[in-house]
Amino acid sequence: MFYRESGDFKKTYQEDGQTFPIRFDRWRYWVILAIAFLVFPFFMNDYFANAVMIPFLVWAIAALGLNILTGYCGQLSLGTGGFMAVGAYATYKIMTAFPGMDMFSVIILSGFVTAGVGVLFGLPSLRIKGFYLAVATLAAQFFLIWLFNKVPWFYNNSASGQINAPERDIFGIVITGPHATPLATYLFCLIVAVALAWVARNLTRGRLGRSWMAIRDMDIAAEIIGVNPLKAKLSAFAVSSFFVGVAGSLLFSVYLGAAEVTDTFGINVSFMVLFMIIIGGLGSIFGSFVGAAFMVLMPVLLKNILVGGLGWPTDLAAHLEYIIVGGLIIIFLIVEPHGLAQMARVLKEKLRLWPFPH
């Protein structure tokens, strides 16, 4: 078999501690990146880009952010939709206040604004946890939605209450607005997603990530051995909110082009992102992408196969989607709490021991 460590010698400590110790894994991810950057842009049509790839990348970033907080640090949050709204409205205010600012700077600043709000609402995590923390973040969700609805300053006193993304370009290529092409928006989202996944991977493998996991596994024992719970929990809220804010910024400015806070960032968004990391795998970067891919692809497949191919009513296909998601969540929570990522991990371990898997 080709999936072997035999012959893959490590000559330095850096090589021994690398993210992908097996050569096949390293080449596999380089091939995936090459396909994403060099193949997809030339072969995908506008429908595939707008219906599958762009929303997949945006929701993968949101799932990545929530996974850092819930999967790695063990702090359950139901306020993802509200924090995405903070990122979206911060993007709108920055774009309208600074017309000459490039989009990379806009989304980074929006992420930092969301990180500050996340730290503020993460303060209760120092005293409460579990179900009570989930209720506190749920309250943050409803408060933020109410705030953006009731304060006209956030949407520049627009009569409709809707925010619209102004047109922006990078190196002459339009990224936002009605003239943006699906290819340009796809590549922009892909660059941001790859960069954030790289940052998340390095953070979770470093000292900060180990402190998050210590708090997740047993916070009292972590504090006894020297982990500062204040720093660990608030840093997890900050980093998670930064990622989620960037996702909200991309969802509003690059993908949708317009947003209305109640319809776009309601409580259903918070639950959908939570379902992504449950199905994909808690505490896994790979699981965040797998969960986002599943939640984005499944409705598209059901619509094309059941509605377009078999002629089913649209509402019946939508109800079937809820049944499938609910059933899978129950199955994964009972049978495999670490989701699809753990199943892939077990398969890889069996391949490493082939033909004698245990």
ZAMARGU-4260 file (C-alpha; in steps of 0.2 Angstrom, whole numbers, plus 5000, padded with zeros to 4 digits):
<rodrens>
0) 5000/5000/5000 | 5005/5018/4997 | 5000/5025/5014 | 5016/5021/5024 | 5028/5029/5036
5) 5041/5017/5031 | 5055/5025/5021 | 5049/5043/5026 | 5064/5047/5037 | 5064/5063/5049
10) 5081/5071/5051 | 5076/5086/5061 | 5064/5090/5075 | 5055/5102/5064 | 5052/5087/5052
15) 5047/5076/5066 | 5034/5089/5072 | 5026/5094/5056 | 5008/5094/5053 | 5007/5080/5041
20) 5021/5067/5046 | 5017/5055/5031 | 5023/5060/5014 | 5006/5055/5006 | 4996/5067/5017
25) 5008/5081/5012 | 5006/5078/4994 | 4988/5076/4995 | 4985/5093/5002 | 4996/5101/4989
30) 4986/5092/4976 | 4970/5098/4983 | 4976/5116/4984 | 4982/5115/4966 | 4965/5109/4960
35) 4956/5122/4970 | 4967/5136/4963 | 4972/5130/4945 | 4959/5118/4940 | 4942/5124/4947
40) 4943/5142/4940 | 4944/5135/4922 | 4931/5122/4923 | 4917/5127/4935 | 4902/5137/4928
45) 4894/5152/4937 | 4880/5140/4945 | 4893/5129/4953 | 4903/5144/4959 | 4888/5153/4966
50) 4878/5138/4973 | 4892/5127/4979 | 4910/5133/4980 | 4908/5151/4987 | 4895/5147/5001
55) 4906/5132/5005 | 4921/5142/5008 | 4911/5156/5018 | 4903/5143/5029 | 4919/5133/5032
60) 4927/5149/5039 | 4912/5151/5051 | 4913/5132/5056 | 4931/5134/5059 | 4928/5149/5071
65) 4915/5140/5081 | 4925/5124/5081 | 4940/5133/5089 | 4928/5139/5103 | 4917/5123/5105
70) 4928/5109/5098 | 4945/5115/5105 | 4940/5125/5120 | 4924/5116/5125 | 4914/5133/5127
75) 4897/5130/5119 | 4890/5145/5109 | 4874/5148/5101 | 4878/5166/5096 | 4887/5163/5079
80) 4873/5171/5069 | 4874/5187/5079 | 4893/5188/5078 | 4892/5185/5059 | 4880/5200/5059
85) 4893/5210/5069 | 4906/5206/5055 | 4894/5210/5041 | 4889/5227/5049 | 4906/5232/5053
90) 4911/5228/5035 | 4897/5239/5029 | 4902/5254/5040 | 4920/5253/5036 | 4917/5252/5017
95) 4905/5267/5017 | 4917/5277/5029 | 4933/5273/5020 | 4929/5271/5001 | 4947/5269/4996
100) 4951/5254/5008 | 4955/5237/5000 | 4944/5222/5004 | 4958/5212/5013 | 4960/5227/5026
105) 4941/5228/5027 | 4938/5210/5032 | 4953/5210/5044 | 4946/5225/5053 | 4929/5218/5053
110) 4936/5202/5061 | 4945/5212/5074 | 4929/5222/5078 | 4920/5205/5080 | 4934/5199/5091
115) 4931/5213/5103 | 4913/5210/5104 | 4916/5191/5106 | 4927/5195/5121 | 4914/5206/5129
120) 4901/5192/5127 | 4913/5179/5132 | 4916/5186/5150 | 4902/5175/5157 | 4912/5160/5152
125) 4923/5164/5167 | 4909/5160/5179 | 4897/5148/5169 | 4899/5134/5157 | 4889/5121/5148
130) 4871/5124/5146 | 4871/5140/5155 | 4885/5147/5144 | 4874/5141/5129 | 4860/5151/5135
135) 4871/5166/5138 | 4877/5166/5120 | 4860/5163/5114 | 4855/5179/5123 | 4869/5188/5114
140) 4862/5182/5098 | 4845/5190/5101 | 4853/5206/5108 | 4864/5209/5093 | 4850/5206/5081
145) 4839/5218/5091 | 4853/5231/5091 | 4856/5230/5073 | 4837/5232/5070 | 4834/5246/5082
150) 4849/5258/5079 | 4848/5266/5062 | 4866/5271/5062 | 4871/5253/5058 | 4863/5254/5042
155) 4866/5272/5038 | 4847/5277/5041 | 4841/5267/5026 | 4822/5267/5025 | 4822/5248/5021
160) 4834/5243/5035 | 4844/5233/5022 | 4863/5235/5019 | 4871/5234/5002 | 4889/5231/4998
165) 4897/5245/4988 | 4908/5240/4973 | 4927/5236/4978 | 4941/5229/4968 | 4958/5222/4971
170) 4972/5225/4958 | 4958/5231/4946 | 4948/5215/4948 | 4930/5219/4955 | 4927/5208/4971
175) 4910/5215/4977 | 4895/5223/4969 | 4884/5219/4955 | 4899/5218/4942 | 4909/5206/4952
180) 4912/5189/4943 | 4910/5172/4952 | 4928/5168/4947 | 4935/5183/4956 | 4924/5181/4972
185) 4928/5162/4972 | 4947/5165/4972 | 4946/5179/4985 | 4936/5168/4997 | 4948/5153/4993
190) 4963/5164/4998 | 4955/5170/5014 | 4949/5152/5019 | 4966/5144/5015 | 4975/5158/5025
195) 4963/5156/5040 | 4964/5137/5040 | 4983/5139/5041 | 4982/5151/5055 | 4970/5140/5064
200) 4981/5124/5062 | 4996/5133/5069 | 4986/5141/5084 | 4979/5124/5089 | 4995/5115/5088
205) 5004/5128/5098 | 5004/5133/5117 | 4988/5143/5115 | 4979/5128/5107 | 4985/5116/5121
210) 4979/5128/5134 | 4962/5128/5125 | 4961/5109/5125 | 4967/5108/5143 | 4952/5119/5148
215) 4940/5109/5137 | 4946/5092/5145 | 4946/5098/5163 | 4946/5116/5168 | 4950/5114/5186
220) 4965/5102/5183 | 4971/5114/5169 | 4971/5129/5181 | 4981/5118/5194 | 4995/5114/5182
225) 4996/5133/5177 | 4984/5136/5163 | 4976/5153/5165 | 4957/5151/5162 | 4954/5169/5160
230) 4967/5170/5146 | 4962/5154/5138 | 4944/5156/5137 | 4944/5174/5132 | 4957/5171/5119
235) 4946/5157/5112 | 4931/5169/5111 | 4942/5182/5103 | 4950/5170/5089 | 4933/5162/5086
240) 4924/5178/5085 | 4937/5184/5073 | 4935/5170/5061 | 4916/5171/5062 | 4916/5190/5059
245) 4927/5187/5043 | 4914/5174/5038 | 4900/5186/5041 | 4909/5200/5031 | 4912/5188/5016
250) 4894/5182/5017 | 4887/5200/5016 | 4900/5209/5005 | 4906/5195/4993 | 4893/5182/4992
255) 4876/5190/4995 | 4880/5208/4991 | 4866/5213/5003 | 4859/5208/5019 | 4845/5211/5031
260) 4849/5206/5049 | 4834/5196/5054 | 4833/5186/5038 | 4852/5183/5035 | 4859/5181/5053
265) 4844/5174/5063 | 4845/5160/5075 | 4844/5147/5061 | 4862/5152/5056 | 4869/5148/5073
270) 4861/5131/5073 | 4867/5127/5056 | 4885/5131/5060 | 4884/5121/5076 | 4877/5106/5065
275) 4892/5108/5053 | 4904/5105/5067 | 4894/5091/5075 | 4893/5082/5058 | 4910/5086/5053
280) 4919/5083/5069 | 4922/5093/5085 | 4940/5098/5088 | 4946/5096/5070 | 4951/5108/5056
285) 4947/5095/5043 | 4930/5092/5051 | 4925/5110/5049 | 4927/5109/5030 | 4919/5092/5029
290) 4904/5098/5039 | 4902/5114/5029 | 4903/5104/5013 | 4890/5092/5019 | 4878/5106/5024
295) 4880/5116/5008 | 4880/5101/4995 | 4866/5091/5003 | 4852/5104/4999 | 4859/5107/4981
300) 4859/5088/4978 | 4842/5086/4985 | 4835/5100/4974 | 4843/5094/4958 | 4839/5075/4961
305) 4822/5076/4969 | 4815/5092/4963 | 4823/5093/4946 | 4825/5075/4942 | 4810/5066/4950
310) 4798/5081/4951 | 4796/5081/4969 | 4788/5097/4977 | 4800/5109/4984 | 4793/5109/5001
315) 4794/5090/5002 | 4813/5091/4998 | 4816/5105/5011 | 4807/5094/5024 | 4818/5079/5019
320) 4833/5090/5022 | 4828/5093/5040 | 4825/5075/5043 | 4842/5070/5036 | 4851/5083/5046
325) 4842/5079/5062 | 4844/5060/5060 | 4863/5062/5057 | 4865/5073/5072 | 4857/5060/5083
330) 4867/5046/5075 | 4884/5055/5076 | 4881/5061/5094 | 4877/5043/5099 | 4889/5032/5088
335) 4903/5044/5084 | 4904/5060/5093 | 4919/5066/5084 | 4910/5066/5067 | 4916/5062/5050
340) 4934/5068/5054 | 4936/5054/5066 | 4929/5041/5054 | 4942/5047/5042 | 4956/5046/5055
345) 4951/5028/5059 | 4952/5024/5041 | 4969/5031/5039 | 4975/5022/5055 | 4969/5005/5047
350) 4978/5009/5031 | 4994/5013/5040 | 4993/4995/5048 | 4987/4986/5032 | 4986/4971/5030
355) 4985/4969/5048 | 4972/4982/5054 | 4966/4980/5072
</rodrens>
